[in-house]
Amino acid sequence: NRIRKRANRDLAAKNEQIEQERERADALLRNILPEKTAAELKINNAVKPQRYESVTVLFSDFKGFTRVAELLSPEELVQELDECFRCFDSIVDKYGLEKIKTIGDAYMCAGGLPEPSETHALDTVRAALEMQREMKRIIQSKISEGKPYFEMRIGVHTGPVVAGVVGFRKFAYDIWGDTVNTAARLE
């Protein structure tokens, strides 16, 4: 009886540890993918591409990035990007947008997906304006410290896109279409 009780306690502790790890893995998955997409991936081990007729895409990048990058150590450069992108992440969350990805010094997000929204264009433009205000604040701080700084360009465009998950290893939620290309060109 004693051996069985101890084995049951050990088993219960291991089950609790497994459940905690599963919850942690689920939280990581939801951090990488929209919640609905993460759930579909867990159930089907794949995600069906989805077409959205009206999404607003925001593309930003830093003007003079290469020039500033040459003045900073790699660690300082990553720290600068992290500061800016964390700020952008907060703004994107505030306006209910979906962060799509960062590529080097570029930041891409969209409004109106994965949950359609009637106000996605307005929300995205408001986010873009707030990003610009925050960058101006960061620039003023860098100037007062005598440090190099980035200036930001933003492109915004509304139209249809297809969203989905590509890849098996290090998979990524992404969007495609002329709307994305136009937002990038406008930036």
C-alpha positions as CSV (number, residue, x, y, z in Angstrom):
1,N,0.0,0.0,0.0
2,R,2.8,2.4,0.9
3,I,4.6,1.7,-2.3
4,R,1.4,2.2,-4.3
5,K,0.7,5.5,-2.5
6,R,4.2,6.7,-3.2
7,A,4.0,5.7,-6.8
8,N,0.6,7.5,-7.2
9,R,2.1,10.6,-5.6
10,D,5.1,10.5,-8.0
11,L,2.7,9.9,-10.9
12,A,0.5,12.8,-9.9
13,A,3.6,15.1,-9.6
14,K,4.8,14.0,-13.0
15,N,1.4,14.6,-14.6
16,E,1.3,18.0,-13.0
17,Q,4.7,18.8,-14.5
18,I,3.6,17.5,-17.9
19,E,0.5,19.7,-17.8
20,Q,2.6,22.8,-16.8
21,E,5.0,22.1,-19.8
22,R,2.0,21.7,-22.1
23,E,0.6,25.0,-20.9
24,R,4.0,26.6,-21.5
25,A,4.2,25.2,-25.0
26,D,0.6,26.4,-25.8
27,A,1.5,29.9,-24.6
28,L,4.6,29.9,-26.8
29,L,2.5,28.8,-29.8
30,R,-0.1,31.5,-29.1
31,N,2.8,34.0,-29.0
32,I,4.0,33.0,-32.4
33,L,0.5,32.5,-34.1
34,P,-2.9,34.1,-33.7
35,E,-4.9,32.1,-31.2
36,K,-7.4,30.7,-33.7
37,T,-4.5,29.7,-36.0
38,A,-2.6,28.0,-33.2
39,A,-5.8,26.0,-32.3
40,E,-6.2,24.9,-35.9
41,L,-2.5,23.8,-36.1
42,K,-2.8,21.8,-32.9
43,I,-5.9,20.0,-34.1
44,N,-5.0,19.4,-37.8
45,N,-1.2,19.6,-37.7
46,A,-1.7,22.1,-40.6
47,V,-3.4,25.5,-41.3
48,K,-5.6,26.1,-44.3
49,P,-4.8,29.5,-46.0
50,Q,-7.6,32.0,-45.4
51,R,-8.6,34.9,-47.7
52,Y,-9.5,38.2,-46.2
53,E,-11.2,40.7,-48.5
54,S,-10.3,43.8,-46.5
55,V,-7.2,44.1,-44.3
56,T,-4.9,47.1,-43.7
57,V,-1.2,46.4,-43.8
58,L,1.4,48.5,-42.2
59,F,5.1,48.3,-43.2
60,S,7.8,50.3,-41.5
61,D,11.5,50.5,-41.7
62,F,14.3,52.8,-40.6
63,K,15.8,55.4,-42.9
64,G,19.6,55.4,-42.7
65,F,19.6,52.1,-40.9
66,T,22.9,51.0,-42.5
67,R,24.6,54.3,-41.6
68,V,23.5,54.0,-37.9
69,A,24.4,50.3,-37.8
70,E,27.9,51.1,-38.8
71,L,28.2,53.4,-35.8
72,L,27.0,50.8,-33.2
73,S,28.3,47.5,-32.0
74,P,26.1,44.5,-33.0
75,E,24.9,44.3,-29.4
76,E,23.9,48.0,-29.3
77,L,22.2,47.6,-32.7
78,V,20.0,44.7,-31.4
79,Q,19.3,46.7,-28.3
80,E,18.1,49.7,-30.3
81,L,15.9,47.5,-32.5
82,D,14.5,45.8,-29.5
83,E,13.6,49.1,-27.9
84,C,11.8,50.3,-31.0
85,F,10.0,47.0,-31.7
86,R,8.9,46.4,-28.1
87,C,7.3,49.9,-28.3
88,F,5.7,49.0,-31.6
89,D,4.4,45.7,-30.2
90,S,2.7,47.6,-27.4
91,I,1.1,50.0,-29.9
92,V,0.0,47.1,-32.1
93,D,-1.7,45.4,-29.1
94,K,-3.3,48.6,-28.0
95,Y,-5.0,49.0,-31.4
96,G,-6.0,45.3,-31.8
97,L,-3.6,44.7,-34.8
98,E,-1.7,41.5,-35.6
99,K,2.1,41.6,-35.7
100,I,3.1,39.6,-38.7
101,K,6.9,39.8,-38.6
102,T,10.1,41.7,-38.4
103,I,12.8,41.4,-41.1
104,G,16.0,43.2,-40.1
105,D,14.9,46.8,-39.5
106,A,11.4,46.3,-41.0
107,Y,8.2,45.8,-39.0
108,M,5.0,44.5,-40.5
109,C,1.6,44.3,-38.9
110,A,-2.0,44.2,-40.1
111,G,-5.5,45.2,-39.0
112,G,-8.6,43.2,-39.8
113,L,-7.2,39.7,-39.3
114,P,-7.4,37.1,-38.0
115,E,-10.6,38.5,-36.7
116,P,-12.3,40.9,-39.3
117,S,-12.9,44.4,-38.0
118,E,-14.9,47.3,-39.4
119,T,-12.4,49.8,-38.0
120,H,-9.1,48.1,-39.1
121,A,-8.0,50.9,-41.5
122,L,-8.6,53.6,-38.8
123,D,-6.9,51.4,-36.1
124,T,-3.9,50.8,-38.3
125,V,-3.5,54.5,-39.2
126,R,-3.8,55.5,-35.5
127,A,-1.1,52.9,-34.7
128,A,1.1,54.3,-37.4
129,L,0.7,57.8,-36.1
130,E,1.5,56.7,-32.5
131,M,4.5,54.8,-33.8
132,Q,5.8,58.0,-35.4
133,R,5.2,60.0,-32.2
134,E,7.1,57.4,-30.2
135,M,10.0,57.4,-32.7
136,K,10.1,61.2,-32.4
137,R,10.4,60.9,-28.6
138,I,13.1,58.3,-29.0
139,I,15.0,60.5,-31.5
140,Q,14.9,63.5,-29.1
141,S,16.3,61.3,-26.4
142,K,19.1,60.0,-28.6
143,I,19.9,63.5,-29.8
144,S,20.1,64.8,-26.2
145,E,22.5,61.9,-25.4
146,G,24.6,62.5,-28.5
147,K,23.8,59.1,-29.9
148,P,22.9,58.0,-33.4
149,Y,19.2,57.5,-34.2
150,F,16.8,56.0,-36.7
151,E,14.2,57.9,-38.7
152,M,11.2,55.8,-39.6
153,R,9.2,55.4,-42.8
154,I,5.7,53.9,-42.8
155,G,3.5,52.6,-45.6
156,V,-0.1,51.6,-45.1
157,H,-2.5,50.1,-47.6
158,T,-5.9,48.4,-47.5
159,G,-7.1,45.5,-49.6
160,P,-7.4,41.7,-49.9
161,V,-4.7,39.3,-48.6
162,V,-4.3,35.6,-48.0
163,A,-3.0,34.5,-44.6
164,G,-1.5,31.3,-43.6
165,V,1.3,29.3,-42.0
166,V,4.2,28.2,-44.0
167,G,6.9,25.7,-43.2
168,F,7.3,22.9,-40.8
169,R,10.4,24.0,-38.8
170,K,10.3,27.5,-37.5
171,F,7.0,27.9,-39.2
172,A,5.6,31.4,-39.6
173,Y,2.2,33.1,-39.9
174,D,2.4,35.4,-42.8
175,I,0.2,37.3,-45.4
176,W,0.5,37.6,-49.1
177,G,-1.0,39.7,-51.9
178,D,-0.8,42.9,-53.8
179,T,-2.0,44.8,-50.7
180,V,1.2,43.7,-48.9
181,N,3.4,44.6,-51.8
182,T,1.7,48.0,-52.2
183,A,2.2,48.8,-48.4
184,A,5.9,47.9,-48.7
185,R,6.2,50.2,-51.8
186,L,4.4,53.0,-50.1
187,E,6.8,52.7,-47.1
